[in-house]
Amino acid sequence: MPNKILGFITRRWLYTLIPGLVFILGLLLTWITVSNIRQQETSKILSEFRIRANELAAGLERRLTYNGEILQGVAGLLASSDHVSRDEFQRYIRQLKLSVYYPGIQSIGYSTLIPETEKQQHIAKIRAEGFTDYDIRPAGEREFYSSVIFVEPLNSRNQQIMGYDMLSEPVKMNAAGQARDLAAAVMTGKITLQQETEQPPQSGIFIFSPIYQNNMPVYTIEQRRNALTGWVYAEIRLQELLTHYLQQGYPDFSRKIALRLYSGKHPGSPELMIDTYPPDLSHSDEDEMIRSSEILGSDWTLHIKPLPAYWTSAGSEKSSNIAIQAGIILSLLSAFLSYVLANSHLQVRTALTERRKNEAAMQLASTVLDASPGGIMVTDADKRIIAVNPAFTRITGYALEDILHQNPRILSSGQQDEMFYQTMWQSIEQHGYWEGELINRRKDGQLLPELLSISKVFDKEGNVMNYVGMFLDISARREAEARIQYLAHHDYLTNLPNRLLLVEHATQALTLARRYKRRMAIFYIDLDRFKPINDQYGHNVGDVILKTVAQRLLSIVRESDTVCRQGGDEFVILLPEFMDTDSLEILAIKLRDEIQKPSMANGYQLTISASIGIATYPDNGDTVDAIIQSADTAMYSAKADKEKHICFAPSIPTAKED
């Protein structure tokens, strides 16, 4: 009698332990699945962030470069005549509309070079023009002076710089000297703006471009120093330039990031220009984008880091939350069914009263099965279907009478091979349980992604009595993952491939070109006058123009070519192979003419043009970055060609040619 009581207690304890073990195993598998999903989600979100951050940084570099190009135009005005009056200079600068098109530029001026022997004559001349208090500052005797005589806009703030000697400051003197020797625009590092009225003064930069005396040679450094007559310069507030750039080009993205801008390649507190990092922001480097660049002869380093709002808007935990809910539901259902089925077998061995309790438990299990949001299928030991719940019918379309006594293979979609099923059933037979993802097929033929668990149920002798399969429809999660993958490789506005996908295609094309001795080409396209249209008519009109241009480009190129939106108003086209340069020029003309056709955008008929730079392999580089950079440089040359707006990159001499 004591042995029977002990055996009953042992069986009771064992049947109670099994559901707990099934539940713990289900939670463990759920935790592993969720960890993998979150790691994948984090990687995809960081990849998209780095793409956007690099686009932002590249655009900021171009914005600073454009400011240098403005000075080249002002320098051209002063160099075009032996004498440019103050009124002519003022009219030219006002035509630029600095506050509208070039925010951040506080002033543009001309600083003339004055020998010590001509100082008094120069002061008298300027005073005679109405500037009675004019003098060269700071005082002191020097071999040469550089005095500001033109500055626009000539407001009360900028009048304070009239007569200021730029060469008296080492930072400005070094940049001005570099610009003189290179015959190019050069930018300073960090400078505290002298005539600021705000407290404390803001940080800024100066850009210098040299002016040389007409009819004098400037081929060597010595000749340039002898021919120098002065500099045109631009004074820029970096904070104002950056704020306008972010609001115009990245209004949503900029609210979800923090950035730091350093002067130099090795950041440190003395060179920190701009800092929007919150004090409580994590200092981890894993999600920080760092980009170092040389802009107009000056080194800069930009740090960009996502704020918590970026992770929230990216939905970084959406799929993992679905997996958590699904895993908990499946674990609970598995544990509950294990408990119900095990308990029913225990109760069969009891008296009639115990049998009634067992029937009540089975009724409860049936109620739970009917209410379960996940599909459930029960087979006998021979794997023939004997029961399904309503959710199974709702999800798959099969009623019980459609599949009764059939093998579950009726749901097979053919997406998994025979080895997959062999491995799955081997795990079930060895461990009594399997959980994973597979793709079945609904009754109407549509594919059905599932998160499936299969458990074995034993009778009192330990023989297999049933197999219970429980699954959740994860189609929504698969679609969300596919959408994330698509957004990581495509532009959200035009649906064109982004730079990441372009580089992948270009890398493959370059590999094939090297292997089969073929040539490939890159077209770098920049839309002219797009920014004024965008500013005048609004971003909605600008977006319509960009999408129209994207469709026109696609209508002309081949299916084997790749059209990419580089960012902003720039597009890049990859031609994996081409016949000759004449065919490239013909294609470029077609593209240019197609873009120039009038476009309707929100009721406005607008016309834009484009500048196209062309670079080829192997003539213009042997890496993807080098070829794209050559095409980008050629595009700027194309802008200067007022007739064709098309320019081929010059060939890079080979070692043999040298």
Buried (B, 14 or more C-beta within 10 A) or exposed (E): EEEEEEEEEEBEEEBEEBBEEBBEBBBEBBEEBBEEBBEBBBEBBBBBBBBBBBBBBBBBBBBBBEBBBBBEEBBEBBBEEEEBEBEBBBEBBEEBEBEEEBBBBBBBBBBBBBEEEEBEEBBEEBEEEEBEEBEBBEEEEBEEBBBBBBBBBBEEBBBBBBBBBBBBBEBBBBBBBBBBBEBBBBBBBBBEBEBBEEEEEBBBBBBBBBBBEEEEEBEEEEBBBEBBBBBBBBBBBBBBBBBBBBEBBBEEBBEBBBBBBBBBEEBEEEBBBBEBEEEEBEEEEEBBBBBBBEBBBBBBBBBBBBBEEBBEBBBBBBBBBBBBEBBBBBBBBBBBBBBBBBBBBBBEEEEEEEBEEBEEBBEEBEEBBEEBBBBBBBBBBEBBBBBBBBBBBEBBBBEBEBBEEBEBEBBBBEEBEEEEEEEBBEBBEEEBBBBBEBBBBBBEEEEBBBBBBBBBBBEEEEEBBBBBBBBBBBBEBBEBBEEBEEBBBBBEEBEBBBBBBBBBBBEEBBEEBEEEEBBBBBBBBBBBEBBEBBEEBEEEBBBBBBBBBBEBBBEBBEEEBBBBBBBBBBBBBBBBBBEEBEEBBEBBBBBBEBBBEEBEBEEBEBEBBBBBBBBBBBBBBEEBEBBBBBBBBBBBBBBEEEEEBBBBBEEBEEEEEE
